[in-house]
């Protein structure tokens, strides 16, 4: 779908350290899958 690349960037909630780490993990996982 291509959403995985920009989803975390569009989420301002990722400013928090914990959610930011989760976003990084999700981005890395999606990058490996694609």
Helices and strands as residue ranges (DSSP letters): H 3-10, G 12-15, H 17-33
